[in-house]
Amino acid sequence: MAATQRLDKWLWFARVTKTRTLAARLVLDGHVRLNARRIDAPAKPVAAGDVLTVALERQVRVLRVLQPGARRGPFPEARLLFEELSESVTAPGDDHDGGQSSNP
């Protein structure tokens, strides 16, 4: 049986969110899918090979879980926990110019 970890804890260890509380809120609010199924339980276990789709404020990230985390370490360590499966998809209307619109 593969090692598993709580979804909210994994999101925090992988530095997808700044706090574990925010990770749990993201899950409870329905912004996380596990293997294409909407998840509403922060304690749902995730394991290597699972695919997470996370709708953040301005982007959607699709991540393959490579391993559970042992701690919330620096970004290079967190990056070893997942594989980014797609380019981040920005929110509709996000013009990528830092708010410097050409329209008056």
N, C-alpha and C positions, 0 to 999 in steps of 0.2 A: 504494500500500500504506500502510495506516495505521501510525502510530508505535506501537510496543509497548514494554512495560516488564516486567521480571520481577515476578511476582506478589508475592513477599515484599517486594521493594523498594517496590512500589506501596502495599501495606498499611501499611508503615512511613511512607512519605511522606504518606499520607492520614490518619495518626494513628489508625489502627484498633488498632495495637499500639504499645507503648512502645519496643520495639527490633526491629531486623530479625531478630535471632535468634529472638525470640518469634513473629514473623510466620512464619518458616520452620517453627518447631515446630508452630504452628497448622495449617499446610498438611500437614506430614508426619503429624500425628495424625488427619487426615481431617475437620477441622472447617471446611473451606472448599469451596464448590462454585462452579464457573465455568460459567455458562449451564446450570445445573441438573445438571451432571456433577461428581461428586466428583473432586477434584484431589489428587494426592499428591506433586507436584513443585514445590518453591518457585520454580524457574526458569521455570515455565510462563509464556509471554508473555500479557499482557492488553492490550487496546486499547479505545479509545473505543467505547461501545455494549455492552460486555460487562457481564453482571450477575453480581455476586458475592453469595453467601449465606455469611455468616460466623457460626458458632456460637461465641459468646464464653462466658465463665463463667456469666453471669446473663442473657444476652440473645442474640437472633439478629438480625443486621442484614442487610438486603438493600440492596445499593448498586449503582447503575449507574455504571460508569466513564465519566467525561466527557473525561478527558485524562490522559496520563502526567505524573508529577511531575518537576520539575527539581531539587528539594531538599526536605528536611524542614523546612518553614517553620512559622510560627505557625498556630494553628488557622484563622483566617480565610483564610489562603492554602491550607491543606490542604483546606478545605471546597469549594474551587473544583474539586477533582479528581473529585468524585462527587456523585450525586444520591441522597438517601435515598428508597428506594421504598416503605418501609413503616414503620409505627410499630415501635419495637423490641418484640420479643416476649420477655417475661421467662421465666425458667426455671420449670418446675413447682414449686409450693410457695413461690414468692417472693411474700410478702404485702405488699410495698411499704410496710411501716411501720417500716423501719429496724431490724428485730429486736425491736420493741416489741410482742410478741404479747399479745393480751388474755387468752390462756389462762394459768392459773397454772402 
